[in-house]
Amino acid sequence: MVYFKLIHYILGFLIFGGNLMKLSKLTLLGAASAVALTFTAGANMAIADGHKVAPIKMRWASDHSGPPHPAAIAEMYFAEQVEKKIPGSKVQIYWAKSLYNVPKGTQALTKGNLEMMTGQFGKTSSVEPLANTIVGAGKLTTPGAINGLDGTKTFGQLKKVFNDKHGITLFGSGHLSMYMGAGAVKSRMLVPADFAGKKIRSMGPAENALLGALGANATTMSFGDVPPALQTGVIDGLLTSLGGFNATKEQAPYFTVAGINGIVGDYYWIGASNKWWSKLSKGQQKALSDIIVNDFIPFQKAINFCNDKRLVDKYKVTDTSKAGIYVMNPTEAAVLQKAEGGATNAWIKTKVDATGAKMVDQFTAEAKALVKASPMGSSDLEKTDCSAFAANFARYAKGSALYKKKSRK
């Protein structure tokens, strides 16, 4: 018993004290398992600074779909970590706008009517225009550069705006599919002439600027309306993620990706209501912060990367006349980037003040530097062992209890 308590104390200090040893939390937990099999995961957070952590009851809202969407699987992982490490806790998750969409959810966080949310910067711009300053195709064009988003000056400025103006703490960013692309019904869209005159479903106003520069007619509609619109010819194509391609590949089988973030560049934000957070005890805040930053966000980014990889591996084609996912080479992608010609930044600047306009240029420069510093193949994210996530994908496959559900209560 004394030996067990000594292990518990040392590991608690390492994990919550933070900086004594530069070891990852997963390494520490692995060491704990090796040293003492009786050391349970539930004990990790049950005691913090010598005090028991009280259970946490909370709701999490997202507008993306439920499992098997990788972001939803990550949110399930978060909920299970909280309930395991802070015994007695309960996390309810609401997907597919079943509680709030992003703008309404952002306002709910401000008022203290919601605890946490997976937001999306582009979709937040109707509430906070400066959220658009980091979106846009062709900026963060490598996995390593995307992983560096949180360290940019622009992201730091947005964190301050969210906190000071909206009462929301941003814990960090999350990844959308890195292979956003253009799906087409009859033939592949590769060059501006292929987009010209076509009616294409856009993902948001910033993407409308890109489509306009390519000569396309952008239209917006909820994703549920997209398959029949493709089938009946109401639209000729769509901008979407690999997950969106997977859901519409029967109607729009020709999916083209202009490299990483070559057609759409947007990111999730992970935020909490300051009004709710301030009511938590210091122990609860410390325990929850640890789970969010060290467990959830790394998991979210890794499983998103692996979801992209498995879909590309399954459907990738090298013949542009064949149905499937075609990944442009840098020369091909550069043609679209040249045609875009800064249209997205120009549009964003019409929606923000002078400070926002400076942030747009600042982020464009920061993104360029990140890409140069983190070329393809150089990031730890790209070295992820995706086989480690096979069980997660299998758990939420078709026929599972939460497959395409709108909530987890």
N, C-alpha and C positions, 0 to 999 in steps of 0.2 A: 504493500500500500504506500509506504514512504517512497519507494522507487517510482511508482506511478505518479505520485504527486510531484516529485522532482521533475520528471519528464514533462508533465503538464505545465509546470511553472516556466521551465526553460523555453518550451515551444511557444507558450503564450507570449513571453517576452520577445522572442525572435520575430513572431508574426506581427504583433501589435506594436512593439517598440520599433520595428522597421529596419533600422540602419546598422545594427551591430554586425551583421554579415550580409553581403550582397548575394543572397540566394533567393531564387524565385520561391513564391509561396508553394507552388506545386512540388518543388524540390523538398521543402520543409515537411510538407504533408507526407511525401513519399518516405522521408527519413523517419517520420513518426511511425508509419506503418511497419517499417523494418525493425525499429527499436522495440516497439511495444504494440503487439497486435490488439491489446485490450484498449488502446487509445482510440475512442470512437470519434467519428466526424462531428457528432452532435456536441461533443465537449469543447470543440474548438472555439465556439462563440458563446457558449453558455456562461463563461466567466470572462469579464474584461476589466482590467485594473482592480481585481479583487472583488468585483460586484457582479451579481447575476444580471444578465441582460434580459429585460422583460420582452415578452412576445410582441411582434409587430404585425398589425393588421393593415393591409394596404391594397390599393387597386392600381393596375398598370394598363394604360390604354395605348393602342396602336391602330393605324389605319390600314396597314398591310394585312394580307390574309393570314389565316391561322396555319398550323402545321399542314403540310411539310415545308412551308416557307422557312428558309433558314433563320430569318430574324425571329420568327415565332418559336422555332425550336430553341433558340438562344434565350428567349424570354421564359420558356418553360424551365430551362436549366437554372436561370436566376431564381425563379420561384422555388424550385426544389432545393437549391442551396440555402436560401433564407430559411425555409421550413425545417431543414435538416440541422443547420448550424445555430439557429435561434429557436429552440424547441417551443412549440405552442403558437408559432407565427402562422399567418395565413395570407397568401398572395393571390388575388383574383386578377385575371388577365382578360382584357376585352380587345378582340381583333376586328379587322374589317369595318372600322367605324361604328361598331355596335354600341359603343359608349360615346365617343367623340371622334370627329375628324381632327386633323392637325390644328387648324386655326381655333376651333372651339376648345380643343384640348389644351392648347396653349393658354387660352383665357381662363380655363378652369384651374390650371395650375396656379396662375396668378391670384385667383380668388381663394385658393385653398380648397376647392371642390374636387380636386383630383390629386393623388399622391405622386405618381410618376408616369412618364410617357416616353415612347419612342417617337420623336418628332422627325421631320424632314425639312431641311433648310429651305428648299424651294417652295414647299407648301406652307411654310410659316411666314412667307413674305407679305401676305395680306395683313398680318398682325404686326410684324416687324420687318419693314422693307430692307433693312441692312442684312437680313438673313440671306438675301440674294447675292451678296458680295463675294461669296466663295463658290457659287455654282457656275456651270458652263462647261461645254465640251472642250477637249483638247488641252486641258490645264494640267491636272494631276494624271499623268499618263503611264505610270508604273505602279505596281503594288506598293513598293517602298515609299514612293512619293505620297500615295494615299494614306499610308500608315503614319506619315509625318505631319498630317493635317493639324493635329492637336497642338503641335509645337510651334505653329506659325504665329506671328504677331497678330494677324487678322483674326484668327480663331480666338486668341486671347481677348481682343477687343469685343468680339461677339459675346464671349462669356460675361464680360463686364456689363454689356448692354442688357443681356437677358437677366442678369442679377439685379442691376440697379433700376431698370425700367419696368421689368415684368415680374420680378420676384421669383425667378427661376434659376436654380443652380444647374449648370451644365457640368456633368461629370466627364464627358468626353464625347467623341464621335463614334458612330457605328458605320459599317460599310453597307451600301447597296451593292447589287451586282456590279462588278467592274466591267462586265461585258454587255452594257446596254447597247442596243442596236436597232436596226430598221428591218422590220418584217414586211414582205411583199406577197401579193396573191399570185400574180402571173409570171413575173420575172424579177430577177434580183436588182436591187438599187445599189449601184456601185459608184457612179459619177453624178455630178449635178444634173446632167441631162435626164438621168433616170428618175430623178425626183420632180423635175419640172412639170407643173400642171396636175400633179397627183394629189388626191385628198388623203392626207395622212393624219392619223390620230396622234396627237402630241401628249407629252407627259406634263406640260405646264408652260406658263408664259415664256420662260427663258428659252425653252426648246422651240417655241414658236418663232423666235428670232432666227434660230439656225435654219429651220425649215423654210422660212421666208427668203433667206439668203440663197437657198438652194433652188428657189423657184416653186416650192410646193405650197399647197393650200392646207394650212394647219387647222385641225379641228380638235376639240376636246370632248371627251365622253367618259363615263365611268367604265371601268374595265369589263364589267358584266355585260355591257352593251356591245363590246368590241366584236366577239365572234359572229353574231348575226349580222353586224354591219359589214364585216369582211365578206361574209357568205353572200349577202344580197347586193354587194357592190356599192353600198353607201360610202365606204372608204376603200382606198386602194392599198393601204398599208398602215403600219403603226410603228411608233417608237416604243420600245418596251425592254424589259430585262430578259435574261435567259429563262427565268421562270415564266414570264409572260409568253415567250416563244413556245415553251413547252405546253402551255395551255391553249395556244392558238395555231400550233404547227399544222393542223389539218386544213385550216382556212388560209394561213399565210406561211407556206412552207419554206420560203426563201428568206433566210435571216442573215443579215450582214452586220458584222462588227468591225468598226474602224479602230481596232486595237483597244487598249485599256482606256476607258472614258473618252473614246473618240467621237461619240455621237451625243451622249448625255453625261454630264458630270454633276452629281448631287450626292448628299450624304445624310445619314441619320444623325440626330443629336439625342443624347440620353439625359433627360432632365427631371428634376424633382421640384415640387412646390416648396418655396421657402417658408410659407405659413405652416405647412405640415411639418417640415423638417425641424423647425424651431421648437416644436412641441415634443420631439423625441428626446430621450435622455442622451447624455454624452456617450454612454456605453452603446446605446442603440445606433447612434450616428456613426460611431467608430466601426462597429460590426458591419453595418449596412454598407458603408463606404468601402470597406475592405472587399466585400463580396462584389460590389458593382465594378470597382476599378481593377481588382486582381483576378476575379473569376469571370464575371459576366462579359465585360467588354472584350478581353482577349478571346474568349470562346466565340463571341458573336462574329468577330473579324475572321477567325480561323474557319468556322463552319461556312461562312459566306464564300470564302475563297475556295473551299473544297466543293461546295455546291456548284460554283461556276465551273470548276475543273471537271467534275464528273459529267456535267451536261455537254461541255465542249468535247470531251473525250468520246462521248456517245454519239453526238450528232455532227461532228465536224466534217466538212467536205473541202476538197481542194479544187474541185471542178465547179466553176461558178454556175454552170447550167443545171447542176444537181440540187435537189432540195436538201436543206440542212443548214448548218451554221458555217458560214464562210468568214474567216478572220483575215481582214485585209493586211497586206504587208505595209511597212512604213511609207513606202512611196505612194501606194494607193490611198492610204489614209490622209497623206499630206494634201492630196487634191481637194478633199472635202474641207480640210482645215483652211486651205487658201481661199476657197469659195466662201467660207463663213466670214472671213475678213474682219473679225472683231465685232460682228453684228450683235452677239450676245452681250458683250461688255457695254456696247453703245446703248442697248435697250435697258440694261440694268441701271445705267447712269441716269436715265430719264425717270427712274422710280425712287431715287435716293437723293439726299442733300449733298452738299459739297464734301462733307466728311466721308459719306458713303462712296462718292466718286473716287476719292483718294484711296479708300480701302479696296476698291475694285482693281485699280492699277497696282496697288501694293501686293494684293494676293496673286495677281497674274505673274508678277516678278518673283514672289516667293515660290510659286508653283514651278516656275522654270528652274529655279535653283534646286528645288527638291528633286526634280526629275534628273537633273545633271548629277546630283549627289547619290541618287538611288536608281541606277539603270536596271533594266529588266534582269532578273535572276540574282540580284544582290541582296534582297531582303530576307529576313528570317521567315516572314509570312510565306514566301514561295517555297520554303523548305519544310512546310507543314506536312506531317505524315497523315494524309487524308484517310488512310485506312482506320485511323483511330475514331473516325466519325461515322463509320459504316453502321454501327449499332444505332446511332441517333437517327439516321435517315430511315433505317428499317423500322424503328419503333413507331414512326409517324407515317408510314406508308399507307396506301389505300386500304381501307378496311379496318384501320386502327381506330381506337376510341375517339381521338381528337382530330382525325383527318378532316381538314377543311372546316373545323368547328369555328364558331365566332367568339367563344369564351371558354375560360377555364375558371371555374368557381369553387 
